[in-house]
Amino acid sequence: ASRSLLTGVLAKEVVIANMAIIYGIGETAGEFAAALSSTFTPISAYAFMIFVLLYTPCVSVIGVIRRETNSIKWTVFSVLYQFGIVNSVLSDWKPAIGLKEKICYHILSDLLLSLQGFISLSDRLREK
């Protein structure tokens, strides 16, 4: 599921489609539900949905934040702020989900590396 979150940074609407690809599922809802029931409990599925909605904006929104604020600091702050929000929202759910750590720390480094690559690419494109 965390791999689909990485592609969700590019576009949030592809998270579920990528999960279906990762699990090797066809296009029927029954297959998808059966495959995910072995991975998610009902409460962890709700937590995952909340996480997807709150964890970070997509790359295009991050780019707009960078352009509108004209500051790398505000861009990074806005992404980290949303990680803080999702951590605080889901921290009460940790015992129910069975997590020993906060959810965001598992993928934060990958997302920050993706953000850094995007920002350096946008800077290079702006110079041309």
GUGUDREN-49311 format. One record per atom (N, C-alpha, C, O): x, y, z; chain; residue in three letters; atom name. Coordinates in nm, 3 decimals, padded with zeros to 5 digits. Atoms other than C-alpha are relative to their C-alpha. Layout:
<recs>
         u         v         w   unit   code   site
         X         Y         Z      A    ALA     CA
...
</recs>
This chain:
<recs>
         u         v         w   unit   code   site
    00.082   -00.119    00.000      A    ALA      N
    00.000    00.000    00.000      A    ALA     CA
    00.086    00.125    00.000      A    ALA      C
    00.048    00.226   -00.060      A    ALA      O
   -00.083   -00.120   -00.005      A    SER      N
    00.285    00.241    00.072      A    SER     CA
    00.060    00.032   -00.137      A    SER      C
    00.087    00.149   -00.165      A    SER      O
   -00.050   -00.028    00.136      A    ARG      N
    00.414    00.204   -00.284      A    ARG     CA
   -00.103    00.077   -00.080      A    ARG      C
   -00.067    00.163   -00.161      A    ARG      O
    00.102   -00.076    00.071      A    SER      N
    00.084    00.328   -00.415      A    SER     CA
   -00.008    00.144    00.051      A    SER      C
   -00.052    00.233   -00.022      A    SER      O
   -00.002   -00.136   -00.051      A    LEU      N
    00.120    00.631   -00.189      A    LEU     CA
    00.107    00.084   -00.068      A    LEU      C
    00.088    00.205   -00.087      A    LEU      O
   -00.105   -00.075    00.070      A    LEU      N
    00.441    00.728   -00.364      A    LEU     CA
   -00.049    00.050   -00.135      A    LEU      C
   -00.019    00.163   -00.174      A    LEU      O
    00.056   -00.047    00.126      A    THR      N
    00.261    00.743   -00.696      A    THR     CA
   -00.116    00.095    00.024      A    THR      C
   -00.152    00.173   -00.064      A    THR      O
    00.106   -00.092   -00.035      A    GLY      N
   -00.020    00.924   -00.520      A    GLY     CA
    00.048    00.143    00.012      A    GLY      C
   -00.032    00.236    00.002      A    GLY      O
   -00.055   -00.136   -00.001      A    VAL      N
    00.212    01.221   -00.487      A    VAL     CA
   -00.011    00.060   -00.140      A    VAL      C
   -00.032    00.180   -00.154      A    VAL      O
    00.013   -00.050    00.136      A    LEU      N
    00.202    01.249   -00.865      A    LEU     CA
   -00.145    00.036   -00.031      A    LEU      C
   -00.173    00.140   -00.090      A    LEU      O
    00.143   -00.025    00.018      A    ALA      N
   -00.178    01.223   -00.874      A    ALA     CA
   -00.073   -00.091    00.098      A    ALA      C
   -00.060   -00.213    00.092      A    ALA      O
    00.066    00.080   -00.104      A    LYS      N
   -00.394    01.110   -00.583      A    LYS     CA
   -00.101   -00.100   -00.055      A    LYS      C
   -00.129   -00.203    00.007      A    LYS      O
    00.102    00.090    00.053      A    GLU      N
   -00.651    00.950   -00.808      A    GLU     CA
    00.056   -00.133   -00.048      A    GLU      C
   -00.021   -00.224   -00.079      A    GLU      O
   -00.059    00.126    00.048      A    VAL      N
   -00.405    00.676   -00.912      A    VAL     CA
    00.038   -00.094    00.114      A    VAL      C
    00.090   -00.202    00.088      A    VAL      O
   -00.038    00.085   -00.113      A    VAL      N
   -00.354    00.534   -00.562      A    VAL     CA
   -00.069   -00.137   -00.008      A    VAL      C
   -00.002   -00.240    00.004      A    VAL      O
    00.074    00.126    00.004      A    ILE      N
   -00.627    00.270   -00.595      A    ILE     CA
    00.038   -00.082   -00.123      A    ILE      C
    00.053   -00.204   -00.115      A    ILE      O
   -00.039    00.072    00.122      A    ALA      N
   -00.534    00.183   -00.954      A    ALA     CA
    00.137   -00.064    00.017      A    ALA      C
    00.158   -00.177   -00.028      A    ALA      O
   -00.132    00.059   -00.022      A    ASN      N
   -00.173    00.129   -00.851      A    ASN     CA
   -00.005   -00.114    00.100      A    ASN      C
    00.071   -00.210    00.088      A    ASN      O
    00.016    00.113   -00.092      A    MET      N
   -00.282   -00.089   -00.562      A    MET     CA
   -00.049   -00.123   -00.075      A    MET      C
   -00.005   -00.234   -00.048      A    MET      O
    00.049    00.112    00.080      A    ALA      N
   -00.472   -00.305   -00.810      A    ALA     CA
    00.111   -00.059   -00.085      A    ALA      C
    00.119   -00.181   -00.101      A    ALA      O
   -00.114    00.050    00.079      A    ILE      N
   -00.161   -00.330   -01.028      A    ILE     CA
    00.098   -00.074    00.089      A    ILE      C
    00.145   -00.182    00.051      A    ILE      O
   -00.096    00.064   -00.091      A    ILE      N
    00.064   -00.413   -00.733      A    ILE     CA
   -00.052   -00.137    00.045      A    ILE      C
    00.025   -00.233    00.052      A    ILE      O
    00.058    00.127   -00.044      A    TYR      N
   -00.174   -00.685   -00.613      A    TYR     CA
   -00.033   -00.094   -00.115      A    TYR      C
   -00.072   -00.208   -00.093      A    TYR      O
    00.028    00.084    00.117      A    GLY      N
   -00.220   -00.816   -00.968      A    GLY     CA
   -00.147   -00.035   -00.013      A    GLY      C
   -00.182   -00.150   -00.042      A    GLY      O
    00.144    00.022   -00.002      A    ILE      N
   -00.596   -00.775   -00.959      A    ILE     CA
   -00.060    00.046   -00.132      A    ILE      C
   -00.014    00.143   -00.192      A    ILE      O
    00.072   -00.041    00.120      A    GLY      N
   -00.831   -00.757   -01.254      A    GLY     CA
   -00.089    00.118    00.028      A    GLY      C
   -00.067    00.192    00.124      A    GLY      O
    00.085   -00.117   -00.011      A    GLU      N
   -01.105   -00.504   -01.298      A    GLU     CA
   -00.127   -00.022    00.081      A    GLU      C
   -00.209    00.070    00.091      A    GLU      O
    00.122    00.023   -00.076      A    THR      N
   -01.373   -00.665   -01.083      A    THR     CA
    00.019    00.041    00.145      A    THR      C
    00.126    00.024    00.203      A    THR      O
   -00.006   -00.049   -00.138      A    ALA      N
   -01.453   -00.521   -00.743      A    ALA     CA
    00.015   -00.115    00.100      A    ALA      C
    00.076   -00.098    00.205      A    ALA      O
   -00.010    00.114   -00.090      A    GLY      N
   -01.482   -00.866   -00.587      A    GLY     CA
    00.143   -00.046    00.020      A    GLY      C
    00.183   -00.077    00.132      A    GLY      O
   -00.141    00.039   -00.011      A    GLU      N
   -01.122   -00.955   -00.664      A    GLU     CA
    00.077    00.101    00.083      A    GLU      C
    00.161    00.064    00.166      A    GLU      O
   -00.069   -00.106   -00.072      A    PHE      N
   -01.004   -00.621   -00.530      A    PHE     CA
   -00.031   -00.008    00.149      A    PHE      C
    00.060    00.002    00.232      A    PHE      O
    00.040    00.010   -00.140      A    ALA      N
   -01.200   -00.658   -00.206      A    ALA     CA
    00.063   -00.122    00.067      A    ALA      C
    00.106   -00.115    00.181      A    ALA      O
   -00.059    00.122   -00.056      A    ALA      N
   -01.074   -01.014   -00.155      A    ALA     CA
    00.150    00.018    00.025      A    ALA      C
    00.201   -00.025    00.128      A    ALA      O
   -00.145   -00.019   -00.016      A    ALA      N
   -00.711   -00.915   -00.207      A    ALA     CA
    00.031    00.097    00.112      A    ALA      C
    00.125    00.076    00.188      A    ALA      O
   -00.027   -00.099   -00.103      A    LEU      N
   -00.731   -00.613    00.019      A    LEU     CA
   -00.043   -00.045    00.139      A    LEU      C
    00.009    00.005    00.239      A    LEU      O
    00.044    00.047   -00.132      A    SER      N
   -00.913   -00.797    00.297      A    SER     CA
    00.110   -00.076    00.072      A    SER      C
    00.108   -00.086    00.195      A    SER      O
   -00.113    00.067   -00.065      A    SER      N
   -00.594   -00.994    00.359      A    SER     CA
    00.104    00.100    00.049      A    SER      C
    00.187    00.066    00.134      A    SER      O
   -00.097   -00.103   -00.039      A    THR      N
   -00.397   -00.668    00.396      A    THR     CA
   -00.058    00.097    00.102      A    THR      C
    00.011    00.134    00.198      A    THR      O
    00.061   -00.103   -00.084      A    PHE      N
   -00.640   -00.428    00.563      A    PHE     CA
   -00.112   -00.059    00.085      A    PHE      C
   -00.188   -00.145    00.040      A    PHE      O
    00.121    00.020   -00.080      A    THR      N
   -00.880   -00.460    00.851      A    THR     CA
   -00.092    00.118   -00.032      A    THR      C
   -00.046    00.214   -00.093      A    THR      O
    00.086   -00.115    00.030      A    PRO      N
   -01.184   -00.232    00.826      A    PRO     CA
    00.052    00.131    00.058      A    PRO      C
    00.046    00.235   -00.008      A    PRO      O
   -00.049   -00.125   -00.062      A    ILE      N
   -01.032    00.021    01.068      A    ILE     CA
    00.128    00.048   -00.068      A    ILE      C
    00.147    00.168   -00.084      A    ILE      O
   -00.122   -00.044    00.068      A    SER      N
   -00.695    00.022    00.892      A    SER     CA
   -00.030    00.049   -00.141      A    SER      C
    00.042    00.133   -00.194      A    SER      O
    00.041   -00.051    00.132      A    ALA      N
   -00.871    00.070    00.557      A    ALA     CA
   -00.050    00.143    00.012      A    ALA      C
   -00.018    00.227   -00.072      A    ALA      O
    00.044   -00.138   -00.022      A    TYR      N
   -01.043    00.380    00.695      A    TYR     CA
    00.120    00.091    00.027      A    TYR      C
    00.126    00.202   -00.024      A    TYR      O
   -00.120   -00.079   -00.029      A    ALA      N
   -00.709    00.502    00.832      A    ALA     CA
    00.080    00.026   -00.127      A    ALA      C
    00.133    00.136   -00.146      A    ALA      O
   -00.072   -00.017    00.126      A    PHE      N
   -00.549    00.447    00.492      A    PHE     CA
   -00.070    00.105   -00.088      A    PHE      C
   -00.004    00.188   -00.149      A    PHE      O
    00.074   -00.098    00.080      A    MET      N
   -00.825    00.645    00.319      A    MET     CA
    00.020    00.141    00.054      A    MET      C
    00.038    00.236   -00.023      A    MET      O
   -00.023   -00.131   -00.060      A    ILE      N
   -00.784    00.932    00.566      A    ILE     CA
    00.142    00.046   -00.030      A    ILE      C
    00.165    00.163   -00.059      A    ILE      O
   -00.139   -00.035    00.029      A    PHE      N
   -00.409    00.920    00.516      A    PHE     CA
    00.016    00.049   -00.143      A    PHE      C
    00.084    00.148   -00.167      A    PHE      O
   -00.009   -00.040    00.141      A    VAL      N
   -00.446    00.941    00.137      A    VAL     CA
   -00.059    00.140   -00.019      A    VAL      C
   -00.005    00.219   -00.097      A    VAL      O
    00.062   -00.132    00.016      A    LEU      N
   -00.674    01.242    00.170      A    LEU     CA
    00.084    00.112    00.061      A    LEU      C
    00.079    00.225    00.012      A    LEU      O
   -00.066   -00.105   -00.074      A    LEU      N
   -00.448    01.430    00.410      A    LEU     CA
    00.152    00.008   -00.015      A    LEU      C
    00.210    00.109    00.023      A    LEU      O
   -00.146    00.005   -00.017      A    TYR      N
   -00.083    01.329    00.359      A    TYR     CA
    00.079    00.104   -00.076      A    TYR      C
    00.171    00.160   -00.017      A    TYR      O
   -00.072   -00.105    00.073      A    THR      N
    00.041    01.567    00.089      A    THR     CA
   -00.076    00.032   -00.127      A    THR      C
   -00.147   -00.053   -00.180      A    THR      O
    00.065   -00.029    00.128      A    PRO      N
   -00.085    01.749   -00.215      A    PRO     CA
    00.075   -00.067   -00.113      A    PRO      C
    00.187   -00.115   -00.095      A    PRO      O
   -00.067    00.059    00.116      A    CYS      N
   -00.003    01.619   -00.559      A    CYS     CA
    00.109    00.094   -00.050      A    CYS      C
    00.118    00.209   -00.007      A    CYS      O
   -00.115   -00.075    00.049      A    VAL      N
    00.302    01.739   -00.748      A    VAL     CA
   -00.041    00.133   -00.063      A    VAL      C
    00.028    00.233   -00.046      A    VAL      O
    00.042   -00.126    00.063      A    SER      N
    00.110    01.999   -00.945      A    SER     CA
   -00.033    00.106    00.105      A    SER      C
   -00.001    00.223    00.086      A    SER      O
    00.032   -00.095   -00.106      A    VAL      N
   -00.017    02.160   -00.626      A    VAL     CA
    00.128    00.046    00.070      A    VAL      C
    00.142    00.163    00.105      A    VAL      O
   -00.128   -00.038   -00.059      A    ILE      N
    00.332    02.151   -00.476      A    ILE     CA
    00.072    00.101   -00.089      A    ILE      C
    00.130    00.197   -00.040      A    ILE      O
   -00.060   -00.094    00.093      A    GLY      N
    00.458    02.324   -00.790      A    GLY     CA
   -00.066    00.137    00.005      A    GLY      C
    00.002    00.239   -00.003      A    GLY      O
    00.072   -00.127   -00.010      A    VAL      N
    00.189    02.591   -00.761      A    VAL     CA
    00.037    00.071    00.130      A    VAL      C
    00.055    00.193    00.131      A    VAL      O
   -00.042   -00.060   -00.126      A    ILE      N
    00.278    02.647   -00.396      A    ILE     CA
    00.139    00.061   -00.014      A    ILE      C
    00.164    00.172    00.033      A    ILE      O
   -00.136   -00.051    00.022      A    ARG      N
    00.642    02.687   -00.497      A    ARG     CA
   -00.001    00.127   -00.084      A    ARG      C
    00.069    00.223   -00.053      A    ARG      O
    00.005   -00.116    00.089      A    ARG      N
    00.557    02.930   -00.775      A    ARG     CA
   -00.069    00.120    00.067      A    ARG      C
   -00.022    00.233    00.055      A    ARG      O
    00.075   -00.110   -00.061      A    GLU      N
    00.305    03.135   -00.577      A    GLU     CA
    00.074    00.062    00.119      A    GLU      C
    00.072    00.184    00.136      A    GLU      O
   -00.073   -00.054   -00.115      A    THR      N
    00.516    03.168   -00.263      A    THR     CA
    00.141    00.044   -00.037      A    THR      C
    00.202    00.124    00.033      A    THR      O
   -00.137   -00.028    00.044      A    ASN      N
    00.845    03.186   -00.456      A    ASN     CA
    00.100   -00.031    00.110      A    ASN      C
    00.200    00.039    00.128      A    ASN      O
   -00.084    00.037   -00.113      A    SER      N
    01.001    03.011   -00.160      A    SER     CA
    00.001   -00.151    00.017      A    SER      C
   -00.103   -00.215    00.026      A    SER      O
   -00.014    00.143   -00.027      A    ILE      N
    01.135    02.662   -00.112      A    ILE     CA
   -00.038   -00.031    00.145      A    ILE      C
   -00.090   -00.139    00.174      A    ILE      O
    00.031    00.021   -00.141      A    LYS      N
    01.091    02.704    00.263      A    LYS     CA
   -00.150   -00.017    00.023      A    LYS      C
   -00.192   -00.107    00.096      A    LYS      O
    00.144    00.011   -00.016      A    TRP      N
    00.715    02.762    00.240      A    TRP     CA
   -00.053   -00.126   -00.066      A    TRP      C
   -00.149   -00.186   -00.018      A    TRP      O
    00.044    00.122    00.067      A    THR      N
    00.679    02.474   -00.002      A    THR     CA
    00.025   -00.121    00.088      A    THR      C
   -00.064   -00.203    00.109      A    THR      O
   -00.033    00.113   -00.089      A    VAL      N
    00.858    02.230    00.227      A    VAL     CA
   -00.084    00.008    00.127      A    VAL      C
   -00.132   -00.094    00.176      A    VAL      O
    00.083   -00.015   -00.119      A    PHE      N
    00.673    02.374    00.526      A    PHE     CA
   -00.142   -00.050   -00.024      A    PHE      C
   -00.198   -00.120    00.061      A    PHE      O
    00.138    00.042    00.025      A    SER      N
    00.334    02.316    00.362      A    SER     CA
   -00.012   -00.152   -00.011      A    SER      C
   -00.111   -00.209    00.036      A    SER      O
    00.002    00.146    00.009      A    VAL      N
    00.419    01.953    00.282      A    VAL     CA
    00.018   -00.062    00.139      A    VAL      C
   -00.055   -00.154    00.176      A    VAL      O
   -00.024    00.055   -00.133      A    LEU      N
    00.557    01.886    00.630      A    LEU     CA
   -00.117    00.030    00.095      A    LEU      C
   -00.147   -00.051    00.183      A    LEU      O
    00.116   -00.034   -00.081      A    TYR      N
    00.261    02.063    00.788      A    TYR     CA
   -00.113   -00.099   -00.021      A    TYR      C
   -00.180   -00.140    00.074      A    TYR      O
    00.105    00.099    00.026      A    GLN      N
    00.023    01.826    00.616      A    GLN     CA
    00.036   -00.136    00.058      A    GLN      C
   -00.052   -00.210    00.103      A    GLN      O
   -00.040    00.124   -00.066      A    PHE      N
    00.228    01.531    00.739      A    PHE     CA
   -00.027    00.009    00.150      A    PHE      C
   -00.069   -00.089    00.211      A    PHE      O
    00.030   -00.018   -00.142      A    GLY      N
    00.194    01.674    01.090      A    GLY     CA
   -00.148   -00.014    00.028      A    GLY      C
   -00.187   -00.074    00.128      A    GLY      O
    00.145    00.011   -00.018      A    ILE      N
   -00.180    01.704    01.049      A    ILE     CA
   -00.044   -00.146   -00.006      A    ILE      C
   -00.120   -00.192    00.080      A    ILE      O
    00.043    00.140    00.013      A    VAL      N
   -00.221    01.346    00.930      A    VAL     CA
    00.053   -00.084    00.116      A    VAL      C
   -00.015   -00.176    00.161      A    VAL      O
   -00.050    00.072   -00.117      A    ASN      N
    00.002    01.221    01.212      A    ASN     CA
   -00.085    00.027    00.122      A    ASN      C
   -00.116   -00.065    00.198      A    ASN      O
    00.081   -00.031   -00.117      A    SER      N
   -00.203    01.404    01.471      A    SER     CA
   -00.140   -00.060   -00.012      A    SER      C
   -00.198   -00.103    00.088      A    SER      O
    00.134    00.057    00.019      A    VAL      N
   -00.532    01.285    01.320      A    VAL     CA
    00.003   -00.151    00.025      A    VAL      C
   -00.086   -00.205    00.091      A    VAL      O
   -00.004    00.146   -00.009      A    LEU      N
   -00.425    00.922    01.300      A    LEU     CA
    00.072   -00.053    00.123      A    LEU      C
    00.072   -00.174    00.145      A    LEU      O
   -00.072    00.050   -00.117      A    SER      N
   -00.220    00.905    01.620      A    SER     CA
   -00.093   -00.065    00.101      A    SER      C
   -00.053   -00.156    00.174      A    SER      O
    00.097    00.062   -00.091      A    ASP      N
   -00.534    00.823    01.817      A    ASP     CA
   -00.042   -00.138   -00.049      A    ASP      C
   -00.091   -00.219    00.030      A    ASP      O
    00.040    00.128    00.057      A    TRP      N
   -00.597    00.530    01.585      A    TRP     CA
    00.109   -00.106    00.009      A    TRP      C
    00.085   -00.223   -00.023      A    TRP      O
   -00.112    00.094    00.003      A    LYS      N
   -00.257    00.368    01.633      A    LYS     CA
   -00.028   -00.133    00.070      A    LYS      C
    00.001   -00.238    00.012      A    LYS      O
    00.026    00.131   -00.062      A    PRO      N
   -00.366    00.103    01.885      A    PRO     CA
   -00.101   -00.084   -00.079      A    PRO      C
   -00.087   -00.206   -00.089      A    PRO      O
    00.101    00.074    00.075      A    ALA      N
   -00.669    00.010    01.676      A    ALA     CA
    00.056   -00.056   -00.130      A    ALA      C
    00.018   -00.164   -00.174      A    ALA      O
   -00.058    00.045    00.126      A    ILE      N
   -00.464   -00.015    01.358      A    ILE     CA
    00.111   -00.102    00.025      A    ILE      C
    00.138   -00.186   -00.061      A    ILE      O
   -00.110    00.091   -00.030      A    GLY      N
   -00.181   -00.200    01.530      A    GLY     CA
    00.136    00.058   -00.037      A    GLY      C
    00.231   -00.017   -00.059      A    GLY      O
   -00.127   -00.063    00.035      A    LEU      N
    00.092    00.051    01.451      A    LEU     CA
    00.082    00.027    00.125      A    LEU      C
    00.029    00.063    00.230      A    LEU      O
   -00.089   -00.032   -00.110      A    LYS      N
    00.392    00.092    01.674      A    LYS     CA
    00.066    00.135   -00.022      A    LYS      C
    00.117    00.196    00.072      A    LYS      O
   -00.059   -00.129    00.033      A    GLU      N
    00.517    00.403    01.498      A    GLU     CA
   -00.105    00.085   -00.069      A    GLU      C
   -00.211    00.036   -00.107      A    GLU      O
    00.090   -00.087    00.074      A    LYS      N
    00.353    00.701    01.340      A    LYS     CA
    00.006   -00.038   -00.147      A    LYS      C
    00.112   -00.076   -00.197      A    LYS      O
    00.013    00.046    00.137      A    ILE      N
    00.235    00.627    00.988      A    ILE     CA
    00.094    00.073   -00.094      A    ILE      C
    00.155    00.011   -00.181      A    ILE      O
   -00.071   -00.082    00.099      A    CYS      N
    00.412    00.911    00.811      A    CYS     CA
    00.148   -00.030   -00.008      A    CYS      C
    00.207   -00.011   -00.115      A    CYS      O
   -00.145    00.018    00.002      A    TYR      N
    00.767    00.817    00.907      A    TYR     CA
    00.043   -00.108   -00.097      A    TYR      C
    00.159   -00.109   -00.139      A    TYR      O
   -00.037    00.107    00.093      A    HIS      N
    00.759    00.511    00.681      A    HIS     CA
    00.025    00.050   -00.140      A    HIS      C
    00.110   -00.003   -00.211      A    HIS      O
   -00.013   -00.047    00.138      A    ILE      N
    00.724    00.710    00.362      A    ILE     CA
    00.048    00.143   -00.011      A    ILE      C
    00.064    00.194   -00.122      A    ILE      O
   -00.039   -00.141    00.004      A    LEU      N
    00.834    01.061    00.459      A    LEU     CA
    00.130    00.020   -00.076      A    LEU      C
    00.140    00.114   -00.155      A    LEU      O
   -00.127   -00.020    00.068      A    SER      N
    01.190    01.017    00.335      A    SER     CA
   -00.014   -00.017   -00.151      A    SER      C
    00.045    00.060   -00.226      A    SER      O
    00.022    00.016    00.143      A    ASP      N
    01.075    00.886   -00.005      A    ASP     CA
   -00.071    00.120   -00.061      A    ASP      C
   -00.036    00.165   -00.170      A    ASP      O
    00.073   -00.114    00.052      A    LEU      N
    00.832    01.171   -00.047      A    LEU     CA
    00.087    00.126   -00.002      A    LEU      C
    00.076    00.206   -00.095      A    LEU      O
   -00.088   -00.116    00.000      A    LEU      N
    01.091    01.431    00.052      A    LEU     CA
    00.102   -00.008   -00.113      A    LEU      C
    00.136    00.093   -00.174      A    LEU      O
   -00.091    00.015    00.113      A    LEU      N
    01.334    01.288   -00.202      A    LEU     CA
   -00.071    00.030   -00.131      A    LEU      C
   -00.013    00.092   -00.220      A    LEU      O
    00.077   -00.030    00.120      A    SER      N
    01.062    01.305   -00.466      A    SER     CA
   -00.022    00.150   -00.012      A    SER      C
   -00.011    00.206   -00.122      A    SER      O
    00.020   -00.144    00.000      A    LEU      N
    00.988    01.664   -00.368      A    LEU     CA
    00.128    00.073   -00.038      A    LEU      C
    00.124    00.169   -00.116      A    LEU      O
   -00.127   -00.063    00.032      A    GLN      N
    01.355    01.755   -00.385      A    GLN     CA
    00.031   -00.014   -00.149      A    GLN      C
    00.076    00.081   -00.213      A    GLN      O
   -00.022    00.020    00.143      A    GLY      N
    01.384    01.604   -00.733      A    GLY     CA
   -00.092    00.086   -00.084      A    GLY      C
   -00.049    00.141   -00.185      A    GLY      O
    00.094   -00.083    00.074      A    PHE      N
    01.073    01.786   -00.850      A    PHE     CA
    00.041    00.146    00.003      A    PHE      C
    00.034    00.215   -00.098      A    PHE      O
   -00.038   -00.141   -00.013      A    ILE      N
    01.194    02.120   -00.719      A    ILE     CA
    00.125    00.029   -00.082      A    ILE      C
    00.133    00.133   -00.147      A    ILE      O
   -00.120   -00.023    00.080      A    SER      N
    01.537    02.083   -00.878      A    SER     CA
   -00.032   -00.005   -00.149      A    SER      C
    00.026    00.071   -00.227      A    SER      O
    00.041    00.005    00.139      A    LEU      N
    01.373    01.985   -01.208      A    LEU     CA
   -00.073    00.128   -00.041      A    LEU      C
   -00.049    00.182   -00.149      A    LEU      O
    00.073   -00.123    00.032      A    SER      N
    01.138    02.284   -01.196      A    SER     CA
    00.094    00.119   -00.006      A    SER      C
    00.074    00.209   -00.088      A    SER      O
   -00.098   -00.108    00.005      A    ASP      N
    01.432    02.514   -01.123      A    ASP     CA
    00.080   -00.003   -00.130      A    ASP      C
    00.108    00.101   -00.190      A    ASP      O
   -00.073    00.013    00.126      A    ARG      N
    01.621    02.376   -01.422      A    ARG     CA
   -00.085    00.042   -00.119      A    ARG      C
   -00.036    00.107   -00.211      A    ARG      O
    00.089   -00.038    00.109      A    LEU      N
    01.320    02.419   -01.649      A    LEU     CA
   -00.024    00.151   -00.002      A    LEU      C
   -00.038    00.210   -00.109      A    LEU      O
    00.020   -00.144   -00.008      A    ARG      N
    01.272    02.775   -01.529      A    ARG     CA
    00.122    00.075   -00.055      A    ARG      C
    00.106    00.181   -00.115      A    ARG      O
   -00.121   -00.064    00.049      A    GLU      N
    01.635    02.860   -01.614      A    GLU     CA
    00.006    00.000   -00.152      A    GLU      C
    00.067    00.090   -00.210      A    GLU      O
   -00.004    00.010    00.146      A    LYS      N
    01.585    02.752   -01.977      A    LYS     CA
   -00.088    00.098   -00.061      A    LYS      C
   -00.097    00.105   -00.183      A    LYS      O
</recs>
